[in-house]
């Protein structure tokens, strides 16, 4: 009987090893372990054994059964893996075939730059506000300390709607300063991006409609040092921590003291020269003019009912197109308003 | 404003040791921004003074000469010239081998008809000069030098071109810096150097008094706060001396003759425009400063006949205008070669009036440009004295005694207390009072007993803030410590801005790209989009002084801007486009000073696969993404801009919010597009208030959903919306959704009818629905459909 069992085991192991499909395995399982299987048949002969032989044989039979079952299970796993491998091989695709096209819309490059700037300001605690584009001359000029007869009020510079020049298209975002200060008490900390209009024929560097971002901070004890700090932080956020800024005196009717801020040319590092040639980025100046700013003029504060003895503030204004053109290297302003999708898709 | 550095070095403050780069950098940082600077001798290289030792006829030419020229080297050089005015011993400019002349001309040695020529003898023109610069020279020949110069000397030093011209951007508040003296004062302060001053002195000639010859009357006192005049008799018109011509030329002013040059010189030096009249043509010896009268004309010095409008300020004699005040003189009183008696004018005219006249006549001049900055009235007198001093220096006439000086109302001298605490508080600095006084003194702003005595040339200094700027720039803006403030404000976007951002994100996710278009449009857009004549949208704000008709009104509707861009893209052969804009429109409101400026969301698209329903689906997605209640769509058959059968009025909660459809083919044609365009224009600003509240969690269904399909046969006229409404109402609360999945016409459906197939989903929250439950619902639905729409089960 022992021989019989070992025969079964040997043959079973060989047959299982040779089995080539799950179906053959199942056949073998029935043949070996089924109710009428070979092992069962052998076990049926257990009654003929002596009491001493019976446990020994029983143990042997069980171990043979366990081994066959284990082998059966292992072969099942192997065959499944092989089948899966074969299936996957058949499913192979050419991964270099292009993906299924998805049309993604693009934000206009200028608004991408604007969004970036707005986010930096919001992070610095500025509220983003809006103001009317069709504006009163009073807000656009008079209350900003731009006197009657100032050249910027000329009809050659400003678009007017009325004979008395009282209603116009704002020429700057600065009237939003007035609107904000009229309606809110300090502390004030805002930016106001928007469209502005000047009577310039459209060419590579001019447009009768363009965009500015105005900033205004009014509180007690605001200094020019704070102005420098705020603008330096902004520019380092936009242009990297190594950006070098300088401030130059300038003149605006609605700020005093006033300044312009330049950034050191990133290409020539302020030398004005690249490989012995005049730097094309800054035209040899070593600096790039970025924006105008200053401490809010006491008269402007007064015009809005804010006591300049108690409060001070700073304001700044920058041209969005120039900033966008600089960072995107767009070389013709007209492209911005042309809206060719081949252009829009580049960004 | 141009400044030649040699001039200020020689006359006012010697900064000759400062390099051009440092000079420009320091001036810029100090507040006088340098636009560009240029070495005057950069164009001419390797050109020297030579002496002609001998000249012989060229053997192979009947007009050329072979010259041996001493150029200060060991050996003379041989140069062939075609000029005929050269003689032995003449001093001439010699462009040596490898030299450069204006206009990028490069001279090298070569052979002329077989004879070696080691360079070129130069004419005035070849050196970029004219007879005005060196009046003794001839124009069609070599410049025979009559200058005090040595053989071998660089020609630039002979020409006076060893100089740098710096061009400054002068800000509006500093009219004083439109002068050499003003810029010299700034330079002296910037470099902490004292400035030399010069008080003009007129000796007088004893040739009589101006008051015996000239009577001046200022009628237009409002427009002329000061008028000074002096007279010069026995004038000898001739060229000015070299030093004067050179200073003019370096500033880009063409030398003309001594009298005219003097007026130009004083204008550069003092910033005070001057004029010289020929006394012969001042009728009756009377000068009247008045406004021009109806119908008057004047031929100005440039030879143009000017039609004057009443109110323009003129200088007139007894009979007629002889000059356009502050802008340009008249031809009828011009200084000529035979002028013998001259009237100098140095006046202060109203800047705004001058600017407007110059603008109206299209003739902005150096002079008008200066006046429009509002000049110092106290400058008129020293300027005219300086002119007369120069007349005496140049010995070109006898200055008559007496000065006409008509002084109107001028601002009183101003004082401002020096308040160091306030200035430091504004700047964020800690500068001592002593340092502040030092800074101001450097700028020639005296401080006496704590009071700042504002000089007449600094009208910009009014408040302490103005003083803070002077202190700040003297201290150095870049030295002010960088600080950060803390205010109790919270940054962020307004709800409307966040709403706009969300809409932009949704549009882009759906494949639409953003465009930016002009807010002003052509009035023809209304016809182009076929708006009826009485449409209220035609009441647009009109720009009175537009750049052109095409940009002359503020848009009241944004579709035309979109069509413009679609049309342009189509013209660029872009096969498809999906574009959006959040476009402001400008709607005038009766009784309101300002128009309303709501934003419209415009979607526009063309290309393969675009249909009414793709756009509608996308619009629905935008609405859904914006958390708006479900919009309703109703056929809009008479919208003039859209296809009558493919246009919907869009409403949300019963309120009309916009329009969606295929752009009318006639409109498309007006924009030059022959494919189907789909567009939607939504009154975006009105949507924010309709936004649903932030969503909160609803428990997920515990019980299964039952799906039942329903195919109906009904009249063609029955709309999907009508059927859905009946189904929804009849099905009751177990209905979770109803959606159309097919519309069929053809075999099996009677002609004139259609079949619509809907899928209904039913579910209860508290139990699994039985067949009986769903049967009951479907029966209710069928009954209602039959009764209300005459629709039957197919």
Contacts between the chains, C-beta under 8 A, distances in Angstrom:
chain1	res1	chain2	res2	distance
A	102	B	511	7.8
A	103	B	511	3.6
A	103	B	578	6.7
A	104	B	508	6.7
A	104	B	509	7.7
A	104	B	511	6.5
A	105	B	507	5.8
A	105	B	508	3.4
A	105	B	509	7.1
A	105	B	510	6.7
A	105	B	511	5.2
A	105	B	512	4.2
A	105	B	513	4.5
A	105	B	514	7.1
A	105	B	578	6.7
A	105	B	580	7.2
A	106	B	508	6.7
A	106	B	513	4.5
A	106	B	514	6.8
A	107	B	504	6.5
A	107	B	508	6.2
A	107	B	513	7.8
A	107	B	514	5.1
A	108	B	513	7.6
A	108	B	514	4.2
A	108	B	515	6.4
A	108	B	516	5.1
A	110	B	516	6.3
A	111	B	504	7.8
A	111	B	514	6.2
A	111	B	516	7.2
A	115	B	501	8.0
A	118	B	493	7.7
A	121	B	491	6.9
A	122	B	491	4.4
A	122	B	492	5.8
A	122	B	493	6.8
A	123	B	491	6.8
A	124	B	491	6.6
A	125	B	487	7.0
A	125	B	489	5.7
A	125	B	490	6.9
A	125	B	491	4.2
A	126	B	489	7.7
A	126	B	491	4.9
A	127	B	489	6.6
A	127	B	490	7.1
A	127	B	491	5.8
A	127	B	492	6.0
A	127	B	494	7.9
A	128	B	491	8.0
A	128	B	492	7.2
A	128	B	493	5.1
A	128	B	494	6.9
A	128	B	497	5.9
A	129	B	494	7.1
A	130	B	494	7.2
A	130	B	496	7.7
A	130	B	497	7.5
A	132	B	594	5.4
A	132	B	597	5.8
A	133	B	519	6.6
A	133	B	584	6.8
A	133	B	586	7.5
A	133	B	597	6.3
A	134	B	541	6.4
A	134	B	554	6.7
A	134	B	586	5.9
A	134	B	594	5.8
A	134	B	595	5.3
A	134	B	597	6.9
A	135	B	594	7.4
A	136	B	593	6.4
A	136	B	594	7.1
A	148	B	352	8.0
A	149	B	351	7.7
A	149	B	352	3.6
A	149	B	355	7.8
A	151	B	172	7.9
A	151	B	355	6.5
A	151	B	372	7.0
A	154	B	355	7.9
A	154	B	359	6.8
A	155	B	544	7.8
A	155	B	545	4.7
A	156	B	359	6.4
A	156	B	545	8.0
A	159	B	520	7.9
A	159	B	543	4.8
A	159	B	544	7.9
A	159	B	545	6.3
A	159	B	546	6.8
A	160	B	543	7.2
A	160	B	544	5.1
A	160	B	545	6.0
A	161	B	541	5.5
A	161	B	542	6.8
A	161	B	543	6.4
A	161	B	544	6.4
A	162	B	544	7.3
A	163	B	544	7.3
A	167	B	593	7.0
A	167	B	594	7.7
A	169	B	520	7.9
A	169	B	543	7.2
A	187	B	487	3.9
A	187	B	488	5.5
A	187	B	489	5.2
A	188	B	487	8.0
A	188	B	489	7.1
A	189	B	487	5.2
A	189	B	489	4.0
A	189	B	491	7.3
A	195	B	519	6.4
A	195	B	584	7.7
A	197	B	519	7.8
A	197	B	520	7.9
A	199	B	545	7.1
A	199	B	547	6.2
A	201	B	547	6.3
A	208	B	518	7.6
A	208	B	520	7.8
A	208	B	547	5.5
A	208	B	551	6.4
A	209	B	518	5.3
A	209	B	519	6.3
A	209	B	520	7.3
A	217	B	485	7.0
A	217	B	487	6.8
A	219	B	485	6.8
A	219	B	487	4.8
A	221	B	425	7.1
A	221	B	485	7.7
A	222	B	485	5.8
A	223	B	425	6.9
A	223	B	426	6.4
A	223	B	427	6.2
A	223	B	428	3.0
A	223	B	483	6.5
A	223	B	485	7.8
A	224	B	426	6.5
A	224	B	427	4.8
A	224	B	428	5.4
A	224	B	472	6.6
A	224	B	477	7.8
A	224	B	480	5.6
A	225	B	427	7.2
A	225	B	428	3.0
A	225	B	429	7.5
A	225	B	480	5.3
A	225	B	481	5.2
A	225	B	482	6.0
A	225	B	483	3.9
A	226	B	428	6.5
A	226	B	483	5.3
A	226	B	484	6.6
A	226	B	485	4.2
A	228	B	477	7.9
A	228	B	480	6.2
A	228	B	482	4.8
A	228	B	483	7.6
A	229	B	482	4.6
A	229	B	483	5.1
A	229	B	484	4.5
A	229	B	485	7.4
A	230	B	484	7.3
A	230	B	485	7.5
A	232	B	482	5.8
A	233	B	484	7.4
A	246	B	29	7.3
A	246	B	477	7.9
A	246	B	478	5.6
A	247	B	477	4.0
A	247	B	478	5.8
A	247	B	480	7.8
A	248	B	28	6.0
A	248	B	29	6.0
A	248	B	31	6.7
A	248	B	33	6.4
A	248	B	477	6.6
A	249	B	30	7.1
A	249	B	31	3.2
A	249	B	469	6.4
A	249	B	472	7.4
A	249	B	473	4.2
A	249	B	477	6.3
A	250	B	31	7.4
A	250	B	33	7.5
A	250	B	171	6.2
A	251	B	171	3.6
A	251	B	172	5.9
A	251	B	173	4.5
A	251	B	174	7.2
A	251	B	460	7.8
A	256	B	463	7.0
A	256	B	465	4.0
A	256	B	466	5.7
A	256	B	468	7.3
A	256	B	469	5.9
A	257	B	426	7.4
A	257	B	427	7.4
A	257	B	465	6.7
A	257	B	468	5.3
A	257	B	469	3.4
A	257	B	472	5.0
A	257	B	473	7.5
A	258	B	469	6.9
A	259	B	477	5.8
A	260	B	33	7.8
A	295	B	426	5.8
A	295	B	465	6.6
A	295	B	468	7.6
A	297	B	465	6.6
A	298	B	463	5.7
A	298	B	465	5.5
A	299	B	463	7.8
A	312	B	425	7.3
A	312	B	426	6.1
A	336	B	516	6.7
A	337	B	516	6.3
A	337	B	517	6.7
A	337	B	518	6.5
A	338	B	568	6.9
A	339	B	515	4.1
A	339	B	516	6.9
A	339	B	517	7.0
A	339	B	565	4.6
A	339	B	568	7.1
A	339	B	569	7.5
A	339	B	579	7.2
A	340	B	568	7.0
A	340	B	569	6.4
A	340	B	572	5.7
A	340	B	574	7.4
A	341	B	513	6.2
A	341	B	569	5.5
A	341	B	574	5.2
A	341	B	577	5.3
A	341	B	579	7.4
A	342	B	572	7.1
A	342	B	574	6.7
A	344	B	513	4.6
A	344	B	514	7.3
A	344	B	515	7.4
A	345	B	513	7.1
